[in-house]
Amino acid sequence: MRRFGKSEADERMTIELFEAALFDLNKSYDYYSDIGAELGETFLRDIERALFEIKENPKASSKHPKYSHLRLKICNRFPFTVIYHPNVKSDTYYIIAVAHHKRNPNYWKERI
């Protein structure tokens, strides 16, 4: 898993990406960068904003309708949802997937 730094708002919280979620992110970044370098960077900023919002208010995101221990953070500009599991005991938020809205919605289930 890739570990992101702690939030300025709460020094205890961390976000960790499963390797598969990092693969999702990199694959999508490459796709948008092939269209245009600036588009790839804009995509990354959208994901970073979603991760920041998860850190700032992790309970604001909706619960997954079938897996209530997971939460769904919809990105603002791009058609992606960050699927994550908040571990309150360790103050860590595990990113399970960075899922495109048009992709098979069940592809990430094996990760949980």
Secondary structure as the mmCIF struct_conf table of DSSP 4:
data_model
#
loop_
_struct_conf.conf_type_id
_struct_conf.id
_struct_conf.beg_label_comp_id
_struct_conf.beg_label_asym_id
_struct_conf.beg_label_seq_id
_struct_conf.end_label_comp_id
_struct_conf.end_label_asym_id
_struct_conf.end_label_seq_id
STRN STRN1 ARG A 2 PHE A 4
HELX_LH_PP_P HELX_LH_PP_P1 GLY A 5 SER A 7
BEND BEND1 GLU A 8 ALA A 9
TURN_TY1_P TURN_TY1_P1 GLU A 11 ARG A 12
STRN STRN2 THR A 14 LEU A 17
HELX_RH_AL_P HELX_RH_AL_P1 GLU A 19 ILE A 35
HELX_RH_AL_P HELX_RH_AL_P2 ALA A 37 GLU A 56
HELX_RH_3T_P HELX_RH_3T_P1 PRO A 58 ALA A 60
BEND BEND2 SER A 61 SER A 61
STRN STRN3 SER A 62 LYS A 63
HELX_LH_PP_P HELX_LH_PP_P2 HIS A 64 HIS A 64
BEND BEND3 PRO A 65 LYS A 66
TURN_TY1_P TURN_TY1_P2 SER A 68 HIS A 69
STRN STRN4 ARG A 71 ILE A 74
BEND BEND4 ASN A 76 PRO A 79
STRN STRN5 PHE A 80 ASN A 87
TURN_TY1_P TURN_TY1_P3 VAL A 88 ASP A 91
STRN STRN6 THR A 92 HIS A 100
TURN_TY1_P TURN_TY1_P4 HIS A 101 LYS A 102
BEND BEND5 ARG A 103 ARG A 103
TURN_TY1_P TURN_TY1_P5 PRO A 105 TRP A 108
HELX_RH_3T_P HELX_RH_3T_P2 LYS A 109 ARG A 111
#
